[in-house]
Amino acid sequence: MYPSSVETVPERGELEVDLNEEVIMQCVAKGVPAPVISWRTKGREIPFRDTRAVLRFSADNRNLSGRYICVANNGIGEPAEAHIDLRIRYKPEIYVKKPWVHANPGIRITLDCTVSAWPEAKVEWYFNNKTINYTSRIVKYSTENNYSLLIKYVMSNDSGSYTCRASNSMGITEKIIELSQIANPAVFQKESCSASSTSYNFIWFADSYSPIIQYQFWFRRYKRDRRFLRIYFLIRRRTGGGDISPMHVRSFNLTGLDAATYYEAVVLSRNRYGWSHPSEILRFHTEGAPVDSSENSEMDDDQEQNRIAGKSDFYFNFFFF
């Protein structure tokens, strides 16, 4: 009798495959009595109905990359171990936290994209589909897999589409970030609440360096109305000195609602550069509505917001000053 020993196939302990290719790893174990073979990865044992010297699976997820450890144990001495480091080649994946960035001439802004790829990707930035000429004012830099474009002093002609383009031997991926002087989408305050059985009090914030001159407020009964009611708010400009905050707050008490009913609403803001994208859809209800999953039901919010942004014909108009 003698203790277990084990070697991997491939012998160098490294394996690279393309995404969705078949992975084949093998352990060759020796020992008397014959060793029992098991595999583990990421701190967990891979379950099998029986012991397997060959590990075979499809690399259908890039997160399957990592170290695979083969363990041979025959009860004589310590178990023997060997490992194979698996790398899965895949085209770049890009994550952009802020695809829309609001800016005003004179401020400093940073555009960011996070890139994941193997082999490592080459990342470049483009402005309106043209190569960027980097200067002391416009600088690119990276930290690990985070890639940034710094504009130290925004000018009016900097508004437009910035493309983060990542490429490797597996392909090319792009994500666009819009830099605009149009206001950021408004955000409803969570403390918005039902004021009575037929009314609801809203508070929202709009981030805009340029003064907000108008709001659109859209609402309808949830899953019951096809048409939105659209209310316009014309904002009177304040007179007098002092700096204007880029954060604009508006409150509004919507009356004449049906009791015990679910609704949905969105807000758009306009400054002198144009209308913002719509806010996220707020689902709300008046007092007495049953507490169930209706308020959080899944729906195609993107489609609804695009319809609103496209100035859908499904509305009636009201004006407030």
C-alpha positions as CSV (number, residue, x, y, z in Angstrom):
1,M,0.0,0.0,0.0
2,Y,1.1,3.5,-0.7
3,P,-0.5,6.9,-0.5
4,S,-2.3,8.8,-3.3
5,S,-0.6,11.0,-5.9
6,V,-2.4,12.9,-8.7
7,E,-1.6,14.8,-11.9
8,T,-3.8,17.0,-14.1
9,V,-4.6,16.9,-17.8
10,P,-3.6,19.4,-19.1
11,E,-0.4,18.8,-17.2
12,R,0.5,22.5,-16.9
13,G,-2.6,23.1,-14.8
14,E,-4.1,25.8,-17.1
15,L,-6.9,25.6,-19.6
16,E,-8.6,28.3,-21.8
17,V,-11.8,27.8,-23.8
18,D,-14.2,30.1,-25.6
19,L,-17.6,30.9,-24.1
20,N,-20.0,28.0,-24.8
21,E,-17.3,25.5,-25.7
22,E,-16.9,22.2,-23.9
23,V,-14.6,22.0,-21.0
24,I,-12.7,18.7,-20.4
25,M,-10.5,18.3,-17.3
26,Q,-8.9,15.1,-16.1
27,C,-7.1,13.8,-13.1
28,V,-4.7,10.9,-13.3
29,A,-4.4,9.4,-9.8
30,K,-2.1,6.6,-8.5
31,G,-2.1,4.8,-5.2
32,V,-2.8,1.5,-3.5
33,P,-5.6,1.0,-2.7
34,A,-7.0,2.9,-5.8
35,P,-7.8,6.5,-4.8
36,V,-11.3,8.0,-4.7
37,I,-11.4,11.2,-6.8
38,S,-13.5,14.3,-6.0
39,W,-13.5,17.8,-7.4
40,R,-14.2,21.2,-5.8
41,T,-14.2,24.8,-6.9
42,K,-14.8,28.1,-5.2
43,G,-14.8,26.4,-1.8
44,R,-17.5,23.8,-2.7
45,E,-17.4,20.2,-3.7
46,I,-18.8,19.4,-7.1
47,P,-21.5,16.8,-6.6
48,F,-21.4,13.5,-8.7
49,R,-23.3,10.3,-8.4
50,D,-19.9,8.5,-8.5
51,T,-16.3,9.4,-8.6
52,R,-15.0,10.9,-11.8
53,A,-11.5,11.3,-13.0
54,V,-12.8,13.4,-15.9
55,L,-14.8,16.6,-15.4
56,R,-16.8,17.6,-18.5
57,F,-19.2,20.6,-18.8
58,S,-20.2,23.4,-21.1
59,A,-18.6,26.8,-20.5
60,D,-22.0,28.6,-20.9
61,N,-21.3,31.2,-18.3
62,R,-18.1,33.2,-17.9
63,N,-18.4,33.0,-14.1
64,L,-17.4,29.3,-14.4
65,S,-13.9,30.5,-14.7
66,G,-11.7,29.8,-11.7
67,R,-9.6,27.2,-10.0
68,Y,-10.8,23.5,-10.1
69,I,-9.1,21.3,-7.6
70,C,-8.9,17.5,-8.0
71,V,-8.5,15.5,-4.8
72,A,-7.4,11.9,-4.7
73,N,-7.8,10.0,-1.4
74,N,-7.2,6.3,-0.6
75,G,-7.1,6.6,3.1
76,I,-3.3,6.2,3.3
77,G,-1.6,9.4,4.4
78,E,-3.0,12.8,3.4
79,P,-5.1,13.3,0.3
80,A,-3.3,14.4,-2.8
81,E,-4.4,17.6,-4.6
82,A,-3.8,19.1,-8.0
83,H,-5.5,22.1,-9.7
84,I,-6.5,23.4,-13.1
85,D,-7.0,27.1,-13.6
86,L,-9.9,27.6,-16.1
87,R,-10.2,30.8,-18.1
88,I,-13.2,31.4,-20.4
89,R,-12.6,33.7,-23.3
90,Y,-15.6,36.0,-24.0
91,K,-16.2,39.3,-25.8
92,P,-16.2,42.4,-23.6
93,E,-19.2,43.2,-21.4
94,I,-19.7,46.9,-20.5
95,Y,-21.7,48.2,-17.5
96,V,-22.6,51.9,-17.4
97,K,-24.1,53.2,-14.2
98,K,-25.1,56.6,-15.6
99,P,-26.0,56.4,-19.3
100,W,-27.3,60.0,-19.1
101,V,-25.1,62.8,-17.5
102,H,-26.4,66.3,-16.9
103,A,-23.8,69.0,-17.2
104,N,-23.4,72.7,-17.6
105,P,-20.6,74.8,-19.1
106,G,-17.9,75.4,-16.6
107,I,-18.3,72.4,-14.4
108,R,-16.1,69.2,-14.1
109,I,-17.6,65.9,-15.0
110,T,-16.4,62.3,-15.3
111,L,-17.9,59.6,-17.6
112,D,-17.4,56.0,-16.4
113,C,-17.8,52.5,-17.8
114,T,-16.8,49.2,-16.3
115,V,-15.5,46.6,-18.6
116,S,-15.2,42.8,-18.1
117,A,-13.5,40.7,-20.7
118,W,-11.0,37.9,-21.4
119,P,-8.6,38.3,-23.0
120,E,-8.2,41.8,-21.5
121,A,-10.0,44.4,-23.6
122,K,-8.6,47.5,-25.3
123,V,-10.9,50.4,-24.4
124,E,-11.3,53.7,-26.3
125,W,-13.7,56.6,-26.1
126,Y,-15.4,58.3,-29.0
127,F,-17.5,61.5,-29.2
128,N,-20.3,61.5,-31.7
129,N,-18.7,58.5,-33.4
130,K,-15.4,60.4,-33.9
131,T,-12.1,59.7,-32.2
132,I,-11.5,62.0,-29.2
133,N,-8.4,64.2,-29.3
134,Y,-7.2,64.1,-25.7
135,T,-5.9,67.4,-24.2
136,S,-5.1,68.8,-20.8
137,R,-8.9,69.5,-20.6
138,I,-10.1,66.1,-21.7
139,V,-8.2,63.1,-20.1
140,K,-8.8,59.4,-20.1
141,Y,-7.7,57.1,-17.3
142,S,-8.4,53.7,-15.8
143,T,-8.3,51.8,-12.5
144,E,-8.5,48.0,-12.8
145,N,-11.6,47.4,-14.9
146,N,-13.0,50.9,-14.5
147,Y,-12.5,53.3,-17.4
148,S,-13.1,57.0,-17.1
149,L,-13.2,60.1,-19.3
150,L,-12.6,63.3,-17.4
151,I,-13.7,66.6,-18.8
152,K,-12.1,69.2,-16.5
153,Y,-14.1,72.1,-17.8
154,V,-17.3,71.5,-19.8
155,M,-17.9,73.6,-22.8
156,S,-21.2,74.0,-24.7
157,N,-20.0,72.0,-27.7
158,D,-19.1,69.0,-25.4
159,S,-22.8,68.0,-25.3
160,G,-23.5,64.8,-27.3
161,S,-22.9,61.1,-27.4
162,Y,-19.8,59.5,-25.8
163,T,-19.1,55.9,-26.7
164,C,-17.1,53.5,-24.5
165,R,-15.8,50.9,-26.9
166,A,-14.1,47.7,-25.7
167,S,-12.5,45.2,-28.0
168,N,-10.6,41.9,-27.8
169,S,-10.1,38.9,-29.9
170,M,-13.6,37.7,-29.2
171,G,-15.4,40.8,-30.4
172,I,-16.4,44.4,-29.8
173,T,-18.9,45.9,-27.4
174,E,-20.1,49.5,-27.1
175,K,-22.1,51.5,-24.6
176,I,-23.2,55.1,-25.1
177,I,-23.3,57.9,-22.4
178,E,-25.2,61.0,-23.3
179,L,-23.8,64.3,-22.0
180,S,-26.5,67.0,-22.0
181,Q,-27.6,70.3,-20.6
182,I,-31.1,68.9,-20.4
183,A,-32.3,68.2,-16.9
184,N,-31.8,64.8,-15.3
185,P,-35.0,62.7,-15.0
186,A,-37.0,63.9,-12.0
187,V,-37.1,61.6,-8.9
188,F,-40.2,61.2,-6.8
189,Q,-39.6,61.5,-3.0
190,K,-40.5,58.3,-1.2
191,E,-42.4,60.2,1.4
192,S,-45.1,61.1,-1.3
193,C,-48.3,59.8,0.3
194,S,-52.1,59.6,0.1
195,A,-53.6,62.7,1.6
196,S,-57.2,61.3,1.6
197,S,-59.4,58.7,0.0
198,T,-59.6,60.9,-3.2
199,S,-56.2,62.8,-3.3
200,Y,-52.5,62.1,-3.2
201,N,-49.6,64.4,-2.3
202,F,-46.5,64.3,-4.5
203,I,-43.0,65.6,-4.0
204,W,-40.3,65.3,-6.7
205,F,-36.8,66.6,-7.3
206,A,-35.3,67.7,-10.6
207,D,-31.5,68.1,-11.0
208,S,-30.8,71.0,-13.5
209,Y,-28.1,73.6,-13.6
210,S,-30.4,75.7,-15.8
211,P,-33.7,76.8,-14.2
212,I,-36.7,74.5,-14.7
213,I,-39.4,76.4,-16.6
214,Q,-42.1,73.7,-17.0
215,Y,-43.2,70.3,-15.8
216,Q,-45.4,67.7,-17.2
217,F,-47.2,65.4,-14.8
218,W,-48.8,62.3,-16.3
219,F,-51.1,59.9,-14.4
220,R,-53.7,57.2,-15.0
221,R,-55.5,54.4,-13.2
222,Y,-53.2,51.4,-13.1
223,K,-54.1,48.6,-15.6
224,R,-57.5,50.3,-16.2
225,D,-56.9,53.3,-18.3
226,R,-55.2,53.5,-21.7
227,R,-55.1,57.3,-21.8
228,F,-52.9,59.4,-19.5
229,L,-54.1,62.7,-18.1
230,R,-51.3,65.2,-18.6
231,I,-51.0,68.3,-16.4
232,Y,-48.6,71.2,-17.3
233,F,-47.0,73.3,-14.6
234,L,-45.5,76.6,-15.9
235,I,-42.8,77.8,-13.4
236,R,-42.5,81.5,-12.8
237,R,-38.8,82.6,-12.7
238,R,-37.7,84.0,-9.4
239,T,-36.3,87.5,-9.4
240,G,-33.6,88.9,-7.2
241,G,-29.9,88.0,-6.6
242,G,-28.4,84.8,-5.2
243,D,-27.3,81.6,-6.7
244,I,-29.9,79.1,-7.9
245,S,-29.5,75.6,-6.6
246,P,-29.2,72.8,-9.3
247,M,-31.7,70.8,-7.3
248,H,-35.3,71.9,-7.9
249,V,-38.2,70.7,-5.7
250,R,-41.9,70.6,-6.5
251,S,-44.9,69.5,-4.5
252,F,-48.3,68.9,-5.9
253,N,-51.6,67.7,-4.4
254,L,-53.6,65.7,-7.0
255,T,-57.3,65.7,-6.2
256,G,-60.4,64.2,-7.7
257,L,-59.0,60.6,-7.6
258,D,-61.1,57.5,-7.2
259,A,-61.1,56.1,-3.7
260,A,-59.3,52.7,-3.0
261,T,-57.7,52.8,-6.4
262,Y,-54.2,52.1,-7.8
263,Y,-52.6,54.7,-10.2
264,E,-49.3,55.3,-11.9
265,A,-47.6,58.6,-12.6
266,V,-44.5,60.1,-14.2
267,V,-42.9,63.5,-14.4
268,L,-40.9,65.3,-17.1
269,S,-39.0,68.6,-16.6
270,R,-38.1,71.3,-19.1
271,N,-35.3,73.8,-19.0
272,R,-34.2,76.1,-21.8
273,Y,-32.4,73.2,-23.5
274,G,-35.5,71.0,-23.8
275,W,-37.5,68.3,-22.1
276,S,-35.9,65.7,-19.9
277,H,-36.4,62.0,-20.1
278,P,-39.4,60.8,-18.0
279,S,-38.9,59.9,-14.4
280,E,-39.3,56.3,-13.3
281,I,-42.9,55.3,-13.1
282,L,-44.4,55.8,-9.6
283,R,-47.2,53.4,-8.7
284,F,-49.4,54.8,-5.9
285,H,-52.9,54.3,-4.4
286,T,-55.5,56.2,-2.6
287,E,-56.7,55.3,0.9
288,G,-58.6,52.1,1.2
289,A,-56.9,50.2,-1.7
290,P,-56.3,46.6,-0.9
291,V,-52.7,45.9,0.1
292,D,-51.5,43.2,-2.4
293,S,-48.9,42.7,-5.1
294,S,-50.6,45.1,-7.6
295,E,-48.4,48.0,-6.7
296,N,-45.3,46.0,-7.5
297,S,-46.6,44.0,-10.4
298,E,-44.2,43.6,-13.3
299,M,-44.8,45.7,-16.4
300,D,-42.8,47.0,-19.3
301,D,-41.7,50.3,-17.7
302,D,-39.2,51.1,-20.4
303,Q,-41.8,50.8,-23.1
304,E,-44.2,53.1,-21.1
305,Q,-41.4,55.6,-20.5
306,N,-40.4,55.6,-24.1
307,R,-44.0,56.2,-25.1
308,I,-44.2,59.2,-22.8
309,A,-40.8,60.5,-24.0
310,G,-42.1,60.1,-27.6
311,K,-45.0,62.4,-26.8
312,S,-47.7,59.7,-27.1
313,D,-51.2,60.8,-28.3
314,F,-52.8,59.0,-25.3
315,Y,-53.4,62.0,-23.1
316,F,-55.6,65.0,-22.1
317,N,-54.1,68.4,-21.3
318,F,-54.6,70.6,-18.2
319,F,-52.6,73.7,-17.4
320,F,-51.5,75.1,-14.0
321,F,-49.4,78.2,-13.2
